[in-house]
Amino acid sequence: MEVELLWPRVWQMACRLEEIPQRRDFVEYEVLDQSIVVLRTDDMGVRAFQNACRHRGVRIVEGRGTCESGFTCPFHGWCYGPDGRNTFVPQARTFAEHNLQPEDINLTPVRCEVWGGCAWINLDDDAPPLRPCIEPFATIQDAWKVESLRTERWYACRLPVNWKLAEEAFVEMYHVVETHPQLVIPGRYPPRDGRAIDPRTLIDAEIHYLRTMSEGMDGMVHANDVRIAEGLRDIELPADPTLAMSIWQRQLNDAVVSWHRAAGSDVPDLNDLEAQGINEPMGYCFPHYFVLPMYSAASSYRFRPLGPEETLMEIWSLARFPEGREPEKPTPPEPWECDDPRWPPIPTQDFSNLPRQQRGLHARGFQYMRLSERAEGHISNFERTVDGFVAGLPYERLLPALESINLNPLDRPVVDIDL
């Protein structure tokens, strides 16, 4: 039912714009049995078409490339311009007139909009525009200037689990102590009784955490930002734990911003984000896109179902570069298996749980997931929103639910989404 009632009705992140940097560059975006061509236009806009020749349905492209003179179907040679219009039908006189009506033989357009350095598509002509469907995620990430981020590394993983289980492994912190013990760093959290701390211990623990996140996620905290933090190792902090942490974070934020702006990069004022209450480590956009900003950089995730119990998860390591020094067009990754030894430590740990969960859900004695209402509330909110789409509810009912879940999902409580 998701194939018919969910995925065709939602806005999906189809590609990063740096994948199609030049006029007439294109990429193929696939989700389940649908294939869409996303194309950079001559005026540097973006448009999309269904990837099917109007003759006998053959996909006109595979993968990515540049269509200098348009597209040609590899089967019988029907031709289409970059605007999707049919430009040539071989032996056209052999067809009945009703089969070659001009308005019927152009590539079928797909709704496409641009936001946040990405192209988004929606297969439903009646869906609301992109922006209302991705708020308040979009406004928060605009403040983070996500459009300025560029790909440093790009990975893909084939996970032997349902796509919803795959996503749900990353939307709560309840699993961190057991799954990622290296992130439980002594001295990083203030004593519960409020007693004084050794500021040196706090600073060492914070730098240890930043380095662990940088190495464990291959760049969620950029190596440059770790070096900036190490340069602050000798600052003076008070013994009061709350005040010490506040001063440390403000000084680190200022140092990161100053360093990157001096280098010519477009970076937000991190302390201003903190003042607005949006300096958060994760943003979620239903149904399949995540941004995890930390200081100057970010990780980003995209999930797509490949089958009932198979998911493609992509991970981008994103960074900021001075204008004119951005990386070349990123190369699409070959998907690795979830147990591939090349994965960094943190994804390796996360992936290890998922096949075991998928198999465990088939146990005859398993009834349902018993979720923590405070620590795992997003999972409940997310699943009920999926149910709303599958039930075929109208968009006026679904938009308020999207606004309730397009947020930082970590430690979100269960909320009434009126579905």
CORGIRA-V31227 format. One record per residue. N is the residue number from 1. PSI is psi in whole degrees, 0 to 359 (NA if undefined). Layout:
N;PSI + N;PSI
//
This chain:
1;329 + 2;326 + 3;323 + 4;328 + 5;345 + 6;293 + 7;325 + 8;350 + 9;0 + 10;153 + 11;130 + 12;139 + 13;110 + 14;325 + 15;160 + 16;144 + 17;334 + 18;349 + 19;338 + 20;66 + 21;338 + 22;157 + 23;136 + 24;9 + 25;145 + 26;158 + 27;153 + 28;126 + 29;127 + 30;137 + 31;118 + 32;237 + 33;10 + 34;140 + 35;130 + 36;136 + 37;124 + 38;124 + 39;137 + 40;125 + 41;172 + 42;332 + 43;15 + 44;19 + 45;189 + 46;136 + 47;168 + 48;152 + 49;155 + 50;136 + 51;69 + 52;123 + 53;140 + 54;0 + 55;290 + 56;21 + 57;6 + 58;139 + 59;130 + 60;338 + 61;161 + 62;131 + 63;241 + 64;165 + 65;203 + 66;131 + 67;82 + 68;320 + 69;15 + 70;200 + 71;144 + 72;126 + 73;130 + 74;352 + 75;301 + 76;0 + 77;16 + 78;141 + 79;148 + 80;139 + 81;171 + 82;342 + 83;3 + 84;354 + 85;139 + 86;129 + 87;348 + 88;134 + 89;113 + 90;139 + 91;47 + 92;332 + 93;346 + 94;355 + 95;146 + 96;149 + 97;322 + 98;341 + 99;353 + 100;33 + 101;130 + 102;320 + 103;348 + 104;352 + 105;11 + 106;157 + 107;141 + 108;120 + 109;151 + 110;137 + 111;135 + 112;132 + 113;163 + 114;133 + 115;144 + 116;31 + 117;15 + 118;157 + 119;134 + 120;142 + 121;155 + 122;128 + 123;356 + 124;114 + 125;341 + 126;0 + 127;152 + 128;165 + 129;167 + 130;308 + 131;311 + 132;335 + 133;347 + 134;15 + 135;153 + 136;6 + 137;314 + 138;315 + 139;319 + 140;315 + 141;333 + 142;319 + 143;330 + 144;355 + 145;49 + 146;338 + 147;344 + 148;353 + 149;146 + 150;156 + 151;123 + 152;316 + 153;152 + 154;123 + 155;161 + 156;144 + 157;136 + 158;113 + 159;130 + 160;55 + 161;162 + 162;147 + 163;329 + 164;319 + 165;320 + 166;312 + 167;317 + 168;344 + 169;346 + 170;8 + 171;13 + 172;156 + 173;0 + 174;331 + 175;351 + 176;314 + 177;317 + 178;319 + 179;325 + 180;66 + 181;337 + 182;346 + 183;353 + 184;92 + 185;118 + 186;138 + 187;354 + 188;333 + 189;138 + 190;151 + 191;141 + 192;335 + 193;3 + 194;8 + 195;162 + 196;155 + 197;167 + 198;111 + 199;327 + 200;321 + 201;318 + 202;313 + 203;315 + 204;319 + 205;319 + 206;315 + 207;322 + 208;317 + 209;314 + 210;318 + 211;322 + 212;319 + 213;324 + 214;313 + 215;324 + 216;334 + 217;10 + 218;49 + 219;9 + 220;316 + 221;120 + 222;147 + 223;326 + 224;321 + 225;327 + 226;317 + 227;322 + 228;317 + 229;319 + 230;331 + 231;348 + 232;9 + 233;331 + 234;11 + 235;155 + 236;130 + 237;150 + 238;167 + 239;344 + 240;122 + 241;317 + 242;315 + 243;320 + 244;315 + 245;320 + 246;314 + 247;317 + 248;311 + 249;319 + 250;316 + 251;320 + 252;316 + 253;312 + 254;319 + 255;318 + 256;312 + 257;314 + 258;317 + 259;314 + 260;324 + 261;323 + 262;330 + 263;351 + 264;13 + 265;153 + 266;106 + 267;139 + 268;163 + 269;107 + 270;325 + 271;330 + 272;320 + 273;319 + 274;318 + 275;328 + 276;352 + 277;22 + 278;17 + 279;72 + 280;151 + 281;358 + 282;140 + 283;137 + 284;140 + 285;112 + 286;138 + 287;354 + 288;14 + 289;136 + 290;146 + 291;131 + 292;85 + 293;138 + 294;112 + 295;240 + 296;345 + 297;188 + 298;156 + 299;158 + 300;142 + 301;147 + 302;134 + 303;137 + 304;134 + 305;136 + 306;344 + 307;183 + 308;327 + 309;44 + 310;135 + 311;142 + 312;117 + 313;129 + 314;144 + 315;123 + 316;136 + 317;116 + 318;142 + 319;172 + 320;141 + 321;150 + 322;149 + 323;133 + 324;352 + 325;22 + 326;153 + 327;164 + 328;171 + 329;128 + 330;147 + 331;127 + 332;138 + 333;151 + 334;127 + 335;136 + 336;156 + 337;160 + 338;340 + 339;17 + 340;132 + 341;351 + 342;348 + 343;143 + 344;165 + 345;316 + 346;311 + 347;323 + 348;316 + 349;316 + 350;314 + 351;331 + 352;333 + 353;331 + 354;312 + 355;325 + 356;323 + 357;316 + 358;317 + 359;321 + 360;329 + 361;342 + 362;355 + 363;133 + 364;333 + 365;356 + 366;129 + 367;303 + 368;165 + 369;128 + 370;96 + 371;145 + 372;123 + 373;337 + 374;326 + 375;335 + 376;26 + 377;327 + 378;326 + 379;315 + 380;315 + 381;318 + 382;312 + 383;322 + 384;331 + 385;318 + 386;315 + 387;323 + 388;319 + 389;314 + 390;330 + 391;354 + 392;24 + 393;150 + 394;160 + 395;329 + 396;336 + 397;328 + 398;328 + 399;315 + 400;326 + 401;319 + 402;321 + 403;333 + 404;338 + 405;347 + 406;62 + 407;179 + 408;117 + 409;347 + 410;128 + 411;29 + 412;136 + 413;167 + 414;131 + 415;160 + 416;110 + 417;10 + 418;44 + 419;NA
//
